[in-house]
Amino acid sequence: MRYFVYIVVCVFLTSCAGKGYLFTSFHEPADAGLRMLYSFDGKHWTDLDTVLLKPTVGNQQVMRDPSMVQGPDGTFHLVWTSSWRGDKGFGYASSKDLIHWSEQRLIPVMAHEPTTVNVWAPEIFYDAATKTYSIIWASCIPGRFEKGQEADSNNHRMYISSTKDFQTFSPTQLFLDPGFSVIDAVIVRRAANDFVLVLKDNTRPERNLKVAFSNSINGPWEKISAPFSDAFTEGPTVVKLGNQWLIYFDSYQKKIYEAYSTSNFQQFNNVTTEVQVPAGHKHGTIVPVKRTFIRRLIKNTK
């Protein structure tokens, strides 16, 4: 009997201390602020149904495309699109518990480029080996690149800046110029020197998701794939579940969130019917956390 009780207690504690997931989110028109979904299996999501942080920076003071990582000290770092156009940077704030936040700041990563139209969808990637946070985003600088099918005001490329403390940032550099307008890119590490970039080809005939590959966070990114999603899709985020990678993305014409699974980023399976994402959820990032943290967050937001 004692042995049975011991097994039950161990299973319970393991379950409580195991991995869960948070999914940053916003609802249109994006002026209310940060929302969050949670899941204990990475497939079935529940909305916390509250606003965790109201935006106060930027010309439009919106909070679109919130991207978040948790640092080794437990601090969550959040970046977001603060305006459709006009800002030369992105919003930033940090928190230990997602309830109490630091003062919001606009990080002026494109201040050196006065004709920059926008700073869209910043994504954070943390490199544990170098203890460095890299942020990538899409910006349009009219006339900078060869005009393709897009107007100059919509001819985006990806840029990057890195930091260790969110106080000092490396000079902004061009991160990706694939020869076409590109937005909504996210870095995935498969191994020490094996990276995948999931990106949106934003040209009018495409507007779909593709992947590219590199042996370095900074590129060069090569072997850009054919699209694996339908048109009118954007905002990808990736989570590893077992031996499969699950790519979530916003299928904005269908007004749903879709999901594809892959083991190698070459073959993709549509598993949308296997996931549950609340209506209204928009472009965000999935962050693995302890289940105990999720339970505490649920309790503190009721």
N, C-alpha and C positions, 0 to 999 in steps of 0.2 A: 504493500500500500504506500509506504514512504517513497519507494522507488518511483511509483506511478506519479505521485504528487510532484516529485522532483522533476520528472520529465515534463509534466504539464507546465510547471513554473518556468522551466528553461525555455520551452517553446514560446510561452507568453512573453518572456523578457526579450527573447530574440526577435519576436515579431514587433514589439514596441520599439526596440532599438534599431531595427532594420532601416532600409532605405525607402524614402518616399520622394516625391517630386513636387516642385512648385512650378507654375507656368505663369510668367508675367503677362499682363493683358491690359487692354484698354477698350472702352466702348466709344463708338462714334457719338458725338462729334469731337471727342478726345479732349475736351476742356475740363472734364470732371477730375481726372487723375488716374493714378495707378490702381489697377485691380489685380486679383490673383486667383488662379485655379490651383487645386491641389489634387494629388492622386497617390495611391499606395501601390499601384501596379504599372504606372506609366501609360495606361490606356484609357482608363475611366476617370474622368475629371469632374470635379465639383467646384463651383464658384463660391468663393468666400463671401460674395455678395456685399462687399463694402469697398470704399475707397481708402487706400492705405496712405496715399500721398497726393496732395493737390499741387499742380504745377504753379510756380511763381516766377519763372525766368523765361526769357525769350520775348520776341515781339508779340507773338500770338498767345504765349503762355498756355500751350497745349502740352500733352504728354502722349505722344505717339511712339510706337515701336520700342517699348521699354525692354532693355536688355540688362541682365543681371548675372553676376557671378558671386560666389562666396569665397573669400580669401582664406588662407590657412589659419588666420586668427579668429575666424568665425564672422568677420564683418562682411556684409553684403554691399556690393558696389553696383549702383544703378545708373545707366545712361539712357537718354531718350531724345527723340526729335522734339525740339521745342517750338518750331514754327515750320509751316509749309515752305515759306520763302523769306529771305531777308536776314536770318541769323547767320553769323559766321562761325557758329559753334553748336555744341549740343549740351543738354542739361545733365547735371551730375548731382547725386546725393548718396549718402551711405547710411547704414543702419546695422545694429546688432540683432534686433528683434523684429524688424519690419513694422514696428509700431512707432518707435521714436527715431526720428531722422535728423541727420546733420543739416546745416543750412544748405539750401540749393545754390548751385553755381552754374554759370554758363562757361564752358570750357572753349575758348576762342581758337580752335584749331585751324580755321581758315582765315583768320584776321589778316594774314599776309597776302591774301588774294582778294583785293577789293571788289572784283567783279563777280565773285562767287554768288550763285543764285540761291543755293540751299545747302544744308547739311542734313542728310536723311539717314535714318535707320542705323545709328551707331550700334555696333556689336562688340562686346567685350570677350576677349580670350585670355585666360590666365595660363602662363607657362610656369609650372612648378619648378622646372629645372633651373630657370634663371630668375624666378620670383618676380616676373614681369607681367604687367597687364598690357595687352595690346588692344587698341580700339580701332576698328575699321568702319568706314562709312562711305556713302555715295555723295558726291558733289558735282555740280555742273559749273564749269567755267566757260562761258561762251567764247567760241573761236579758238580754244586751246587745242582741240583735237579735230581731226578731219571730219567734216560734216558727212554724216551718213544719211540714214532714213529719218533721223529725228531732227527736230528744230534745235537750234543752238541752246535754247533754254531748257532742253530736255536731253542733252547729250552727256550723260553721266559717266564718271569713272570712279573707281574705289580708291580711297586714301587711307593712310595708317599713321597713328602716333602711339607711342608706348610710355608707360610710367611705372614706377615702383611704389609711389606714395600718393598719387592723385594731386600732388602739389606741383611737381616738375614734370613736364612732358617733352618727349623728344620732338625735334622739328618734323612737321608733317611731310610725308613722302607719298608719292604715287604708289599705290599698292597693286592695282590691277587695271591694265588697259588691254582688253581682249579684242579691240578693233570694232567694238559696238557699245552701245549704251548699256550699262550694267548697274544694278542696284541690289540691295537686300542680300548681301553675301554673308555667310557664316563659316567659320573655320572649325574643322573637326580633326582631332588627332586620333590616328589609328595605332601608331607605334611611335617610338622615339623620333625617328626621322621619316615619318610617313603621314602626310596631311592631305585632307580632302577639303575642297572649297565648294559649298553649295551656293549657287548664285542665281539671280534672275536676269535673263536676257530681256532687257526692257525695250527692245525695238518693236515697232508696231506689228510686224508680221509674226513675232514670236510671243513675247510677254509670258514666258514659261520658265521652268527651272532646269538647270543643267549642273554638272559637276566638273571640277578641274582638280589636278593633282600636283603635289610638290613634295620635296624632301625638306622644306624649310617653311616656317611660318611666314617669312617674308617673300616667298616665291623664289624663282619664277613659277607661275602656275601654268601647267601644260595639259595637253590632251583634253581640251574642253569637249564634253560629250554632246551627243544629240539630246534633245529635251526628254526628260522622263515624266514630266507632268503635262497636263493639258494647258492650253492658253488661258490667260486671265488668272494666273496663280502667282503668289508672291509670299514674302515673309517666312522663309523656311527656318525651322529649328530642328535640331537632331538630338536624340537621346539613345544611349546604348541599353538594350534590354536583352540579357543573355548573350547569344551569339549573333543577334540581329541589331541593326541600326534602324531606328524608326524616325522617319522624316515627316514632321508635321508642317503644313503650310495652309495659307489662306487662299481658298478658291473663291475669289470675291465675286465673280459673275454668278456662280451657283449659290453664293451666300452661305457657304458651309466651310468647315475646316476638314481637310483631307489628310490622309496619312499613307505613306508608302514604306514598305520594309525592304531592306537589302542587307546582304551579308558581305558584299564586295564593292558596292557603289558602281556596279556594272549592270546587274539585273535588278529590277525593281518590281515589287508586287503591291498592288493597290489593296490596302487593308482598312480602308475607311469604314467599312461595315463592322470592323472589330473594335473600333474606338468610339468613345463618347465624349464630345466636346460641347459645352453649353453654348447656346445661341448667343450671338452678340460678341463672342470672343474675337479679338483681333491680334494681329502680329505681336508675338512675344517670344520669350526665351525660356526653355526648360532648365531648371536647376535642381540637381539631386541634393537632398537634405535628409537629416534623420527624421524618422517618423515621430519621435518625441517632440521635435521642433514643430512639426505640423500640428500635432494635437494641442500644443501650447498656444500656437497662433490661432487656431480655431476658437479656443477658450477665450483668448484675449480680444477677439474681434466680435464676440456675441454681444 
